[in-house]
């Protein structure tokens, strides 16, 4: 099961999901956020470690939420 999860995480989002996000479908927006949330989190952790920042002092949840908002806005601007 674990190998299957990795292959699913490495797949691209389908055009159908992106089109549904552009149309405003909330379930599609949720799928996009779920797809990227671990990547966003890991990027913050990796960047903090590379810069020698103690992550216990960083408001990671707030920062991740801000990135998710920008992600949703960017996907909704996608031109059909």
N, CA and C of each residue as an Amber inpcrd file, in Angstrom:
protein
   240
   0.8290000  -1.2030000   0.0000000   0.0000000   0.0000000   0.0000000
   0.8670000   1.2580000   0.0000000   1.9660000   1.2150000   0.7070000
   2.8270000   2.3840000   0.8030000   3.3930000   2.7730000  -0.5580000
   3.8090000   1.8040000  -1.3500000   4.3440000   2.0960000  -2.6800000
   3.2760000   2.7340000  -3.5640000   2.0540000   2.2850000  -3.4300000
   0.9650000   2.8360000  -4.2270000   0.7580000   4.3090000  -3.8890000
   0.8260000   4.6530000  -2.6230000   0.6410000   6.0440000  -2.2080000
   1.7200000   6.9330000  -2.8210000   2.9500000   6.4540000  -2.8640000
   4.0220000   7.2610000  -3.4460000   3.7660000   7.5240000  -4.9200000
   3.3420000   6.5020000  -5.6460000   3.1220000   6.7000000  -7.0780000
   1.9650000   7.6510000  -7.3210000   0.9400000   7.5800000  -6.4840000
  -0.1910000   8.5020000  -6.6300000   0.2540000   9.9290000  -6.3380000
   1.1060000  10.1250000  -5.3320000   1.5750000  11.4660000  -4.9720000
   2.4590000  12.0690000  -6.0610000   3.0760000  11.2150000  -6.8780000
   3.9630000  11.7160000  -7.9250000   3.2420000  12.0000000  -9.2310000
   1.9820000  11.6520000  -9.3170000   1.2220000  11.9050000 -10.5270000
   0.8270000  13.3770000 -10.5960000   0.6310000  13.8500000 -11.8090000
   0.1440000  15.2080000 -12.0030000  -1.3580000  15.2460000 -11.7590000
  -1.8490000  16.4010000 -11.3880000  -3.2950000  16.5610000 -11.2600000
  -3.9170000  16.5060000 -12.6460000  -5.0840000  15.9310000 -12.7190000
  -5.7350000  15.8130000 -14.0290000  -6.2690000  17.1650000 -14.4980000
  -6.4320000  17.2900000 -15.7930000  -7.0070000  18.5130000 -16.3600000
  -8.4110000  18.7360000 -15.8310000  -9.1280000  17.6570000 -15.6310000
 -10.5080000  17.7450000 -15.1460000 -10.5600000  18.4440000 -13.7820000
  -9.6410000  18.0850000 -12.8950000  -9.6200000  18.7090000 -11.5660000
  -9.3160000  20.2010000 -11.6860000  -8.3180000  20.5510000 -12.5040000
  -7.9630000  21.9620000 -12.6820000  -9.1480000  22.7380000 -13.2560000
  -9.8160000  22.1770000 -14.2390000 -10.9840000  22.8420000 -14.8350000
 -12.0960000  23.0370000 -13.8060000 -12.2900000  22.0510000 -12.9500000
 -13.3170000  22.1700000 -11.9060000 -12.9560000  23.2550000 -10.8930000
 -11.6750000  23.3970000 -10.5940000 -11.2450000  24.4710000  -9.6840000
 -11.5400000  25.8310000 -10.3190000 -11.2040000  25.9620000 -11.5820000
 -11.4480000  27.2200000 -12.2920000 -12.9330000  27.5660000 -12.2690000
 -13.7850000  26.5450000 -12.3600000 -15.2340000  26.7550000 -12.3260000
 -15.7510000  27.0240000 -10.9100000 -14.9110000  26.7970000  -9.8970000
 -15.2950000  27.0820000  -8.5250000 -15.7770000  25.8810000  -7.7320000
 -15.5400000  24.6830000  -8.2030000 -15.9580000  23.4680000  -7.5070000
 -15.1260000  23.2920000  -6.2410000 -15.7930000  23.2960000  -5.0760000
 -15.0940000  23.2230000  -3.7940000 -14.3860000  21.8930000  -3.5880000
 -14.9670000  20.7990000  -4.0500000 -14.3230000  19.4940000  -3.8980000
 -13.0190000  19.4390000  -4.6900000 -13.0130000  20.0590000  -5.8540000
 -11.7980000  20.0920000  -6.6690000 -10.7210000  20.9510000  -5.9970000
 -11.1280000  22.0610000  -5.4020000 -10.1780000  22.9190000  -4.6730000
  -9.5560000  22.1150000  -3.5330000 -10.3750000  21.3570000  -2.8240000
  -9.8850000  20.5290000  -1.7220000  -8.8610000  19.5080000  -2.2320000
  -9.1240000  18.8960000  -3.3890000  -8.1930000  17.9210000  -3.9570000
  -6.8530000  18.5650000  -4.2910000  -6.8890000  19.7680000  -4.8160000
  -5.6490000  20.4790000  -5.1490000  -4.8700000  20.7920000  -3.8730000
  -5.5550000  21.2800000  -2.8590000  -4.8940000  21.6130000  -1.5910000
  -4.2970000  20.3550000  -0.9700000  -5.0450000  19.2660000  -0.9440000
  -4.5430000  18.0010000  -0.3870000  -3.3200000  17.5060000  -1.1660000
  -3.3400000  17.7000000  -2.4710000  -2.2340000  17.2570000  -3.3120000
  -0.9370000  17.9900000  -2.9560000  -1.0380000  19.2800000  -2.6830000
   0.1550000  20.1020000  -2.4560000   0.5160000  20.3240000  -0.9950000
  -0.3530000  20.0030000  -0.0480000  -0.0940000  20.3800000   1.3420000
   1.1890000  19.7680000   1.9100000   1.4720000  18.5250000   1.6220000
   2.6910000  17.9190000   2.1470000   3.9290000  18.5450000   1.4930000
   3.8420000  18.8580000   0.2210000   4.9610000  19.4930000  -0.4680000
   5.2320000  20.8850000   0.1090000   4.1750000  21.6260000   0.4030000
   4.3140000  22.9570000   0.9990000   4.9800000  22.8420000   2.3660000
   4.4860000  21.9320000   3.1890000   5.0310000  21.7410000   4.5380000
   6.5150000  21.3590000   4.4800000   6.8310000  20.3920000   3.6360000
   8.2210000  19.9370000   3.5320000   9.1470000  21.0230000   3.0100000
   8.6480000  21.8710000   2.1350000   9.4580000  22.9830000   1.6240000
   9.8010000  23.9580000   2.7430000   8.8250000  24.2860000   3.5860000
   9.0950000  25.1850000   4.7110000  10.1060000  24.5750000   5.6770000
   9.9260000  23.3000000   6.0010000  10.8410000  22.6310000   6.9270000
  12.2630000  22.6060000   6.3500000  12.3730000  22.2330000   5.0890000
  13.6800000  22.1540000   4.4330000  14.3660000  23.5180000   4.3810000
  13.6220000  24.5330000   4.0070000  14.1820000  25.8860000   3.9220000
  14.6500000  26.3690000   5.2900000  13.8570000  26.1270000   6.3130000
  14.2270000  26.5570000   7.6620000  15.5110000  25.8620000   8.1140000
  15.5900000  24.5840000   7.8580000  16.7890000  23.8360000   8.2680000
  18.0300000  24.3140000   7.5280000  17.8970000  24.5710000   6.2280000
  19.0390000  25.0450000   5.4390000  19.5360000  26.3920000   5.9360000
  18.6060000  27.2200000   6.4210000  18.9780000  28.5500000   6.8990000
  19.3090000  28.5560000   8.3860000  19.2250000  27.3920000   9.0340000
  19.5620000  27.2910000  10.4510000  18.5250000  27.9140000  11.3720000
  17.2840000  27.9730000  10.9270000  16.2160000  28.5700000  11.7230000
  15.5660000  27.4900000  12.5780000  15.3450000  27.7980000  13.8400000
  14.6650000  26.8610000  14.7340000  13.1790000  26.8630000  14.3820000
  12.6920000  25.7510000  13.8370000  11.3100000  25.7070000  13.3480000
  10.2750000  25.7590000  14.4610000  10.6930000  25.5430000  15.7090000
   9.7180000  25.6090000  16.8050000   9.2460000  27.0470000  17.0350000
   9.9910000  28.0250000  16.5150000   9.6040000  29.4250000  16.6700000
   8.8680000  29.9760000  15.4580000   8.6810000  29.1400000  14.4470000
   8.0380000  29.6040000  13.2080000   6.5450000  29.2620000  13.2240000
   5.7150000  30.1850000  12.8240000   4.2750000  29.8950000  12.7330000
   3.9750000  29.1250000  11.4440000   4.4230000  27.8540000  11.3780000
   4.3130000  27.0820000  10.1440000   2.8800000  26.9790000   9.6380000
   1.9420000  26.7500000  10.5300000   0.5440000  26.5920000  10.0970000
   0.0450000  27.8600000   9.4030000   0.3760000  29.0110000   9.9560000
  -0.0370000  30.2780000   9.3440000   0.6370000  30.4770000   7.9840000
   1.9080000  30.1640000   7.9190000   2.6510000  30.3240000   6.6820000
   2.1280000  29.3710000   5.6040000   1.8430000  28.1330000   5.9970000
   1.3070000  27.1590000   5.0530000  -0.0610000  27.5980000   4.5500000
  -0.8880000  28.1080000   5.4420000  -2.2190000  28.5760000   5.0500000
  -2.1130000  29.7230000   4.0440000  -1.1660000  30.5990000   4.2450000
  -0.9550000  31.7130000   3.3160000  -0.5630000  31.2030000   1.9290000
   0.3110000  30.2030000   1.8800000   0.7120000  29.6250000   0.5970000
  -0.4740000  28.9380000  -0.0730000  -1.2910000  28.2350000   0.6990000
  -2.4810000  27.5700000   0.1520000  -3.4220000  28.6020000  -0.4660000
  -3.6030000  29.7250000   0.1890000  -4.4610000  30.7840000  -0.3500000
  -3.9130000  31.2750000  -1.6920000  -2.6080000  31.5010000  -1.7600000
  -1.9930000  31.9430000  -3.0180000  -2.1150000  30.8650000  -4.1000000
  -2.0010000  29.6120000  -3.6970000  -2.1550000  28.5030000  -4.6460000
  -3.5550000  28.4900000  -5.2450000  -4.5650000  28.6220000  -4.4060000
  -5.9500000  28.6160000  -4.8810000  -6.2050000  29.7940000  -5.8140000
  -5.7190000  30.9590000  -5.4480000  -5.8970000  32.1470000  -6.2920000
  -5.2190000  31.9330000  -7.6430000  -4.0140000  31.3720000  -7.6270000
  -3.2800000  31.1480000  -8.8790000  -3.9990000  30.1430000  -9.7760000
  -4.5190000  29.0790000  -9.1990000  -5.2100000  28.0790000 -10.0090000
  -6.4950000  28.6460000 -10.5770000  -7.1860000  29.4710000  -9.7960000
  -8.4370000  30.0670000 -10.2830000  -8.1980000  31.0720000 -11.4040000
  -6.9790000  31.6140000 -11.4980000  -6.6440000  32.5460000 -12.5800000
  -6.2830000  31.8210000 -13.8720000  -6.1950000  30.5000000 -13.7920000
  -5.8310000  29.6930000 -14.9420000  -6.7940000  29.9820000 -16.0990000
  -6.2430000  30.1860000 -17.2760000  -7.0670000  30.5030000 -18.4680000
  -7.4600000  29.2200000 -19.1770000  -8.7220000  29.1190000 -19.5090000
  -9.2270000  27.9450000 -20.2310000  -8.9400000  28.0450000 -21.7050000
